[in-house]
Amino acid sequence: MLKASVAAGRSGPVITLSGEADLTSAAQLGALLSAQLSDGTRELTIDVSGLRFADSASVRTLMLAARTLKDRDGSLVLLHPQRPVARVLELTGAVHMFTVCRTPRSDPGQESSTE
């Protein structure tokens, strides 16, 4: 089951996802992202540290949001993906669509990003 919450961040909305994102929750994820993008948002951060699993349908949904933001000269940032989620992003090539912060911000020397 996918759980999601939204908060205001410094540069735009911050969505926190936890649980599992799969075909059964792709529509929910899509609606959530669409709602955040509907007002012209250019920067969107998604904390996926609590997401244990993401399938290709969910990754596609994230990629569509990233493309929308890129068309606006913005970006989508994924925070702290767990190994299974990071692996799906790498295998699908989707990792290149986002800025990915792999380690907690409390250790900025270990932070890496990929666009």
C-alpha positions in Angstrom: 0.0 0.0 0.0 1.3 3.4 -0.9 1.1 6.2 1.6 1.8 9.8 0.7 1.9 13.2 2.2 2.7 16.7 0.9 4.4 19.6 2.7 5.7 23.0 1.6 9.4 23.1 1.0 11.8 26.0 0.4 11.9 25.6 -3.4 8.5 23.9 -3.9 6.3 21.0 -2.7 7.8 18.1 -0.9 6.0 14.7 -1.3 6.9 11.9 1.1 6.1 8.4 -0.1 6.2 5.2 1.9 5.2 1.6 1.4 5.0 0.2 -2.1 4.3 1.9 -5.4 2.9 -0.5 -7.9 0.3 -0.9 -10.6 -2.5 -0.7 -8.1 -1.3 2.7 -6.8 0.0 4.2 -10.1 -3.3 6.2 -10.6 -3.1 7.5 -7.0 0.6 8.6 -7.5 -0.3 10.1 -10.9 -3.1 12.2 -9.4 -0.9 13.3 -6.5 1.8 14.5 -8.9 -0.7 16.1 -11.2 -2.2 18.1 -8.4 1.3 19.4 -7.4 2.2 20.3 -11.0 -1.1 21.9 -11.8 -0.2 25.4 -10.6 3.0 25.7 -12.6 5.4 24.2 -10.0 9.0 24.1 -11.3 10.7 22.3 -8.5 9.3 19.2 -6.9 11.0 17.1 -4.2 10.0 13.5 -3.5 11.3 11.8 -0.4 11.3 8.1 -1.3 13.3 6.9 1.7 10.2 5.1 3.0 9.4 3.5 -0.3 10.3 -0.2 -0.2 9.3 -1.0 -3.8 8.5 0.8 -7.0 7.4 -1.0 -10.2 7.8 0.2 -13.8 4.3 1.8 -13.8 5.3 4.0 -10.8 8.7 4.8 -12.4 6.9 5.8 -15.6 4.6 8.1 -13.6 7.7 9.8 -12.0 9.3 10.1 -15.3 6.3 11.9 -16.8 6.4 14.4 -13.9 10.1 14.9 -14.4 9.5 15.6 -18.1 6.8 18.1 -17.3 9.2 19.9 -14.9 12.1 19.8 -17.4 9.8 21.4 -20.0 9.3 24.2 -17.5 13.1 24.5 -16.9 12.6 22.9 -13.5 13.5 19.6 -11.9 12.4 16.7 -9.9 14.5 15.6 -6.9 14.3 12.1 -5.4 15.6 11.9 -1.8 17.2 8.8 -0.3 15.9 5.9 -2.4 16.3 2.5 -0.7 18.3 -0.1 -2.7 15.4 -1.8 -4.4 14.0 1.5 -5.7 17.4 2.8 -6.7 18.0 -0.5 -8.6 14.8 -0.2 -10.6 15.6 3.4 -11.4 19.1 2.3 -12.7 17.8 -0.7 -14.6 15.2 1.3 -16.4 17.5 4.3 -17.1 15.1 6.5 -15.3 17.8 7.6 -12.9 18.9 10.1 -15.5 15.6 11.9 -15.4 16.0 13.1 -11.8 18.4 14.5 -9.4 18.9 11.7 -6.9 20.2 12.4 -3.4 21.3 9.1 -2.1 22.4 9.8 1.5 20.8 11.8 4.3 21.5 15.6 4.1 23.1 15.4 7.5 26.1 13.9 5.7 26.6 16.3 2.7 30.0 14.9 1.8 28.4 11.6 0.7 25.5 13.1 -1.2 25.5 12.3 -4.9 23.2 13.5 -7.7 22.5 12.3 -11.2 20.6 14.1 -13.8 
